[in-house]
Amino acid sequence: MEDLLAKALKVTDLIDYQEGSVVSREIIAKKTGTVTLFAFDEGQGLSEHTAPFDATVFCLEGEVEVTISGTPILVKKDEMIIMPADQPHSLKAKSKFKMLLIMIRV
């Protein structure tokens, strides 16, 4: 992580796609929150789960279907969505998809 500090970076270049996989790279990990970069191959996803804190997904490339409490929402490049704390949510890549996941603990 030290190699990322105090410099301008193209976020999408910090992670690569892997066929049939979800890849993640933690950018910031503090007691107060995390910033994690993800790359999903088409059709890959995260199964339904909950989190104790609001989580923000910022779509960097591609498209993802985010389902929150049973309601699917399509999120495209340059869009974001906030997944409320304690509500079940899941993600499924509609195409190859990169996102920044930001969780702030309060």
LINRAGI-V13674 format. One record per residue. N is the residue number from 0. RES is the residue in one letter. PHI is phi in whole degrees, -180 to 180 (none if undefined). BURIAL is 1 if it has 24 or more other C-alpha atoms within 12 Angstrom, else 0. D_LAST is the distance of its C-alpha to the last C-alpha in Angstrom with 2 decimals. Layout:
n->(N | N)
res->(RES | RES)
phi->(PHI | PHI)
burial->(BURIAL | BURIAL)
d_last->(D_LAST | D_LAST)
//
This chain:
n->(0 | 1 | 2 | 3 | 4 | 5 | 6 | 7 | 8 | 9 | 10 | 11 | 12 | 13 | 14 | 15 | 16 | 17 | 18 | 19 | 20 | 21 | 22 | 23 | 24 | 25 | 26 | 27 | 28 | 29 | 30 | 31 | 32 | 33 | 34 | 35 | 36 | 37 | 38 | 39 | 40 | 41 | 42 | 43 | 44 | 45 | 46 | 47 | 48 | 49 | 50 | 51 | 52 | 53 | 54 | 55 | 56 | 57 | 58 | 59 | 60 | 61 | 62 | 63 | 64 | 65 | 66 | 67 | 68 | 69 | 70 | 71 | 72 | 73 | 74 | 75 | 76 | 77 | 78 | 79 | 80 | 81 | 82 | 83 | 84 | 85 | 86 | 87 | 88 | 89 | 90 | 91 | 92 | 93 | 94 | 95 | 96 | 97 | 98 | 99 | 100 | 101 | 102 | 103 | 104 | 105)
res->(M | E | D | L | L | A | K | A | L | K | V | T | D | L | I | D | Y | Q | E | G | S | V | V | S | R | E | I | I | A | K | K | T | G | T | V | T | L | F | A | F | D | E | G | Q | G | L | S | E | H | T | A | P | F | D | A | T | V | F | C | L | E | G | E | V | E | V | T | I | S | G | T | P | I | L | V | K | K | D | E | M | I | I | M | P | A | D | Q | P | H | S | L | K | A | K | S | K | F | K | M | L | L | I | M | I | R | V)
phi->(none | -56 | -69 | -98 | -76 | 55 | -154 | -78 | -134 | -88 | -56 | -66 | -84 | -84 | -149 | -117 | -74 | -129 | -56 | 70 | -136 | -114 | -115 | -133 | -143 | -77 | -98 | -135 | -136 | -129 | -60 | -87 | 161 | -136 | -128 | -129 | -97 | -127 | -129 | -112 | -73 | -53 | 87 | -83 | -167 | -119 | -69 | -59 | -158 | -124 | -135 | -77 | -133 | -58 | -130 | -108 | -106 | -112 | -81 | -94 | -150 | 76 | -141 | -137 | -98 | -104 | -108 | -120 | 49 | 86 | -104 | -80 | -135 | -84 | -119 | -113 | -46 | 73 | -110 | -135 | -144 | -105 | -97 | -65 | -56 | 66 | -105 | -63 | -147 | -146 | -133 | -142 | -71 | -82 | -149 | -55 | -148 | -120 | -143 | -109 | -104 | -117 | -122 | -115 | -91 | -133)
burial->(0 | 0 | 0 | 0 | 0 | 0 | 0 | 0 | 0 | 0 | 1 | 0 | 0 | 1 | 1 | 0 | 1 | 0 | 0 | 0 | 0 | 1 | 1 | 1 | 1 | 1 | 1 | 0 | 0 | 0 | 0 | 0 | 0 | 0 | 1 | 1 | 1 | 1 | 1 | 1 | 1 | 1 | 0 | 1 | 1 | 1 | 0 | 0 | 0 | 0 | 0 | 0 | 0 | 1 | 1 | 1 | 1 | 1 | 1 | 1 | 1 | 1 | 1 | 1 | 1 | 1 | 1 | 1 | 0 | 0 | 0 | 0 | 1 | 1 | 1 | 1 | 1 | 0 | 0 | 1 | 1 | 1 | 1 | 0 | 0 | 0 | 0 | 1 | 1 | 1 | 1 | 1 | 1 | 1 | 1 | 1 | 1 | 1 | 1 | 1 | 1 | 1 | 1 | 1 | 0 | 0)
d_last->(23.62 | 25.44 | 27.90 | 25.32 | 24.39 | 25.87 | 27.89 | 28.11 | 27.84 | 28.75 | 25.82 | 28.08 | 30.36 | 27.82 | 28.21 | 31.27 | 32.00 | 33.61 | 35.93 | 34.66 | 31.28 | 27.61 | 26.82 | 23.47 | 22.72 | 19.50 | 19.33 | 16.24 | 14.61 | 12.22 | 9.90 | 7.14 | 8.59 | 12.08 | 14.90 | 17.73 | 21.13 | 23.11 | 26.79 | 28.18 | 31.91 | 33.24 | 32.74 | 30.05 | 26.65 | 23.75 | 24.47 | 22.55 | 19.34 | 15.93 | 12.40 | 9.52 | 7.40 | 9.31 | 11.68 | 14.09 | 17.63 | 19.96 | 23.55 | 25.64 | 28.85 | 30.39 | 29.17 | 26.87 | 26.77 | 23.29 | 23.62 | 20.92 | 21.99 | 25.55 | 25.76 | 26.69 | 25.81 | 27.57 | 25.61 | 27.91 | 27.98 | 26.11 | 24.09 | 20.44 | 18.71 | 15.23 | 14.98 | 13.01 | 10.92 | 13.51 | 16.45 | 19.03 | 19.69 | 22.17 | 23.66 | 27.35 | 28.92 | 31.76 | 33.01 | 32.01 | 28.46 | 26.00 | 22.34 | 19.35 | 16.21 | 12.98 | 9.67 | 6.48 | 3.78 | 0.00)
//
